[in-house]
Each structure stands twice: as C-alpha cells, then as structure tokens.
C-alpha cells in the first residue's frame, strides 16, 4: 500500500525486509557518523559568491550538497513506517529558524521542498526565502498553524496526538497534515553554531518519517597529517544520526565520503546533475514527485 508521501518498496534485500520487525522503533535503529568538514573551502566559496553579489550561507551549502547526494543515492530518501520500507515521493528539509529576527529568541521550524536537480543557487534562494518569511512579523508557518489547531482543544491533546500517530502508522496522514509536520521530512538539519553551541548527536523522532538528522557545531581547529606534514585547519564539526533500517552502515559511510567531496569543492553544485538516479525498488510507471 502506497502513502500520500511515499511508495511501498518491494523485493528489497531480505535482510532489510526483516530488520524493521527486529528494530521496531527508529531510536532503536540509530547509528552515528562524526564528520569534520573543511571550513576553508566552504568559507572561500561563500566569499566568492558574496563578491558576485550573491548572499550565500552555510546552511544553503550544506543542504545543496545533501540534495546532490540524494540525487545520486536515492536510498537516502527512504523511510520506515509500521515495519514497512517506503521511498519518499518528494524531497524536503526541515530546519529550526528564529522568529522576529531573533530578538525574542522564539523559534519555529521551516520546511522547504526541493527538486532533485536544483542547483546551489536555487537551494540558496529557497532557504533564504523560508528564513525571511518565518522572520516576517505576523507570519505563521505550516507547523505553527497545525499546532494552533491542535492546541485549541487542550484537553484532547493526548487523544489528538495518539490519533495522529495511529493514523500515520496504519494508513497515511493527509498530505496537508504531513506538509505541516516537520517530522515528516527527508532531512532535519540544525546549525548550533548560530547559538554558539558545539555539535550534538540529535535524536531522530519516532513519530513521522525523519530518517536522518544533521547537527552543525561551532568551528574548531584540528591537526591533520597530510603526507609527512602536520597542518592545523579549521573545521565545521558535524554529527549525523541515521536510521539504519533505511540502508546499511556501509552505504551511509560511502555516501558521506561523497558528501565531504561535494563540500570540499562547492563549485560543482552550481550546475545541475547530469542524471537523477531513481530508487531501483520503486515499481511505479510514472512516479509522482511532489514539489511545492
């Protein structure tokens, strides 16, 4: 049975068909990846963009690199619900942003949809617009609207949340609800450096379909041995939490080596990918790809 946000996968490796029955909870299947990203190459690219009149930011570069990674490694965009593996029929990213230009410290979550062939400039435009919209006075995000509707009946909050969980597990929530939920996303990412914190291994939520969480921390200086020379370089520490039921540790490890290569040379993200690799286990004649 397909869902409003994904297609049921068939004929997967038997090991991955049985793993969700063994590890029934997302937090029971988490693996962790520790990355040190070369800050010089990312900052140099951001400076080049600014010299061209383009306001690029670290979040946009990270999202663009991950989007390109998924375009070539579609299994990253899978998720598990009720012991079944699905391929998502869209790509979106949730991230925390401050409201009212950060003066009140009030936070909300922005959720942005992308095409798999978006280049870094299109990614930057969408991310920047989402931040600006959420910081505009009187603006309410989809998540805030959903929460306000639920909070109108406080004595029914527990029932409402339980109903949504049961509905999502056994059937599929309407896409209007999924759209308002930051927990139904291809990637959840946070930049803790913006509040002067180090990177942490963030949990992946058991509600929803979040299979991967990336947390960036404050830049640090680290020593690296390059040949016979030891150099001190500035890095962005990144902690990644993954749902192992989606793919193997080897697959994730290989993908994030590729992720680091994109970030070591962000210029490659300025052009669209030559091809988009499709999930081999999706058996739909014309799969619908949702973009808002």
CORKAZI-V825085 format. One record per run of one state. SS is the DSSP state (a for helix, b for strand, c for the rest). FROM is the first residue (numbers start at 1). LEN is the number of residues. If there is no record, write none. Layout:
ss=SS from=FROM len=LEN
ss=SS from=FROM len=LEN
This chain:
ss=c from=1 len=2
ss=b from=3 len=1
ss=c from=4 len=2
ss=b from=6 len=3
ss=c from=9 len=5
ss=a from=14 len=9
ss=c from=23 len=3
ss=a from=26 len=4
ss=b from=30 len=9
ss=a from=39 len=13
ss=c from=52 len=6
ss=a from=58 len=15
ss=c from=73 len=1
ss=a from=74 len=4
ss=b from=78 len=4
ss=c from=82 len=2
ss=b from=84 len=5
ss=c from=89 len=2
ss=b from=91 len=8
ss=c from=99 len=1
ss=a from=100 len=3
ss=c from=103 len=4
ss=b from=107 len=8
ss=c from=115 len=5
ss=a from=120 len=16
ss=c from=136 len=6
ss=a from=142 len=10
ss=c from=152 len=2
ss=a from=154 len=17
ss=c from=171 len=4
ss=a from=175 len=6
ss=c from=181 len=6
ss=b from=187 len=5
ss=a from=192 len=4
ss=c from=196 len=16
ss=b from=212 len=15
ss=c from=227 len=2
ss=b from=229 len=15
ss=c from=244 len=5
ss=a from=249 len=16
ss=c from=265 len=1
ss=a from=266 len=5
ss=c from=271 len=22
